[in-house]
Amino acid sequence: MGTVFDYLDWRGDLTFSACPLCEVDSLIFSMISYIDFTDIVSPPESVSGVSLMAAANSFFSRYPTPKDYPMGILIPKEIVKLFAKMKDTPRFRNVEIHAFVNDTDVERQIQFSAVTFLLDDGTVLVTYRGTDDTLIGWKEDLNMTFLPVVPSQSAAVAYLKSVADVWEGPITLTGHSKGGNLAVYAAVHSEERIRSRITDVFSNDGPGFGTYILDDPAYLEMRPRIHSIVPQSSVVGMLLEHDENYTVVKSRQKSGLLQHNGLSWEVLGNAFVHLEEISAESRRIDKTVNRLIKDMTPEQREEFSEAAYQLFSVEGAQTLTDFVAVRKSWLAHSKSLDPKVHKTVQRMLSALVALNTKEIVGGFLKKGVGKTPRKGASEAVPTAQELSSFSDENGAECVSNVSEENISEV
């Protein structure tokens, strides 16, 4: 089976007027929203736009060597290759890009980015970016576990309104990861005049919500138009409370975390390769991790969010890439933190081990045992030895169950 790259070869010669937007297109637009369009695409205050081809040409004039573009350690670098391929297809090259916004602020604890694409069939495609490389972006994700609304969700609603007030026509919303969560949230919480224009909402392996939104009449009314898509061993898409009305697709990757990369999803024709259900491992993660969250009080979730942020902000790190660069200072930094922070992280790590969430931490730990970490995402987490040495103020080991023997079973 192919991927989105094969889809561009097969379907790239047909415009959206000839063949309307499908689920594969929604993922493609979601993935290129990770591109930084600053000074390439006008902000929402302007109605001027730029064609995708022109935007790509401007982008690649800045980065003639695409591999040098700083995507961050967890964002697929193949997105740049995808963007380059899109600009050469009749389907995508004349799509107009408008209203780019990128708002990241530590004080307000927000990481929000969105961009709008105007398709030649009149569709207004609002696209929300997922979590990027910034630590505050990951902290905002953790904040979702105890806050009824996080700043990026409010920003998503406001952004949708600003777009709907300017451009007429049917509206489709899409996003990958947190972007999928924002797409659903914005659709449900928009004004009725805007909701009536929404034809489809795509959440590509986006995390869930608190139970309140699933019972919201506005959500129930929007539900037939919401397309939640998850890979067979989804991890992110199973987090928090989520609607069981999702579509399962096949990924070329085996690990649930690696399947979060939508560019690994298999494509046949103009659709993903669909499966009957998620894997047993994904269901286990769904139950155990969400049970762990439910067992914590909102105050404990808030404490963990702040503690994790402090823990990873070693030597002033603001991104995961920064953290990797100063990774060797992590253990010393952790021991210098407030004992309360230390204890909070200890409790969560111990609980994760007790729940046997090997799919989440085990794969990373295995890579760290007895070897120098290779370049890549695995560097963003501590090794097994470091975690097993992470102790509270009394010197008790926080992950006493982690050992080379049980890691080898992962």
C-alpha positions, 0 to 999 in steps of 0.5 A: 500500500502507498502513503500520502506521497503516492497519493500525490502521484495518483491524485495530484493532477485533479483539482478540488473542483474535479474531486472534492477534499477527502480524508487523505487531503485533510491529513496532508493539509494538517501536516504542512501546518507545522511549516512556519509561514511567518512573513510568507502568509499574511496574518488574519488582519489581512485578506491578501493571500498567496498561492501554495506554490508561491509560498513554497518557493519563498520557503525553499528560498530560505531553506535551499537545503530542506534538511536544515529546516528546524522542525524539532525532534518530534515533528516528522522532517518528511513534512518539508518533502511533502510540501515540496511535492505538493507545489508541483501538483495541479491539485495543490499548487494554486490553493490560496493560503491565508490568515497564518497565526503563530502564538506561543507565550510562556506567561499565558501558557499557550502554543497555538498556530493556525492557517486557512486554505481556500480551495478552488471548489469554494471550500474554506479549510481551517487548519490547526497545528498540533503540538510543536517543539516548544516545552510550553506547548507540551505543558499546555497539553498536560494542562488539558487534564485539569483545566476545562478550557486551555488558551489554545482552545479559546484561540481556536474558536476566535480564529474560526470566527475571524475566518468565517467573518471574512470568507463565505462558503462551506467550512471544513476544519482539520488538524493533527494531534492537538490540532485535531482537538482544537478543530473539534473544540472550535466547531462545537463552540462556534456560533450557530451561524458558523456551525451551520456552514461547517461540513466536516471536521477532521481530527487526525489522532487528536486527544480527547476532552473532559466528559463535559464536551461529549454530552454537550448538545452542540457536540451531539449536533456536530457529531455526524460531521466529525471524523476522528481518525486514529492508527491501529495502535494509537496512543495520543488519540486514546488520551482523555475522554473520547468518542468511540465513533472513530475510524481506525487506519493502518500505519506502516509503523509498529510502535504506537507512538511512531504511528502518531506520524500521519505520514506513515498511514497507508493509503489506497486510492483516495482513502486510508486503509481502514481496519476493523478496530484498534489493537489490544495494546491501544485499548490497554493504554486507553484504559490504564493511562486514562485510569491513572489520570482519573485517579489523580485529583485536579490539583495533583494533575496541575502539580504534575504539569508544573513539575514536569515543565520545571523538570524539562526546563533544564538550563533555561531550555524552551524547546525539546531540541534545547533539552536534548542539547543540555540533556546531560545536565538533566539529572543534576537539574532534577536534584536541585528542584523543589522537593515537592516537584521531585516527589510529584514526578516520582509519584507519576513515574512510579504509577506509570511503571505500576500500570505497566505502560511499557508502550509509552516509556518502555520503548524509549527506556530500552534504547537508553540501556547500556548505550549512548543515545542515538540522535533522534526522539529517544534523546528527549527522554532520560535513560533507564539508569537516569530514571532509576536514579531519580530520587525524592528528597529522602533518597528513595528510588522513584522507579525501583521496578525499572531494570535492565531485565524487565526492560528487555521484555518490552 
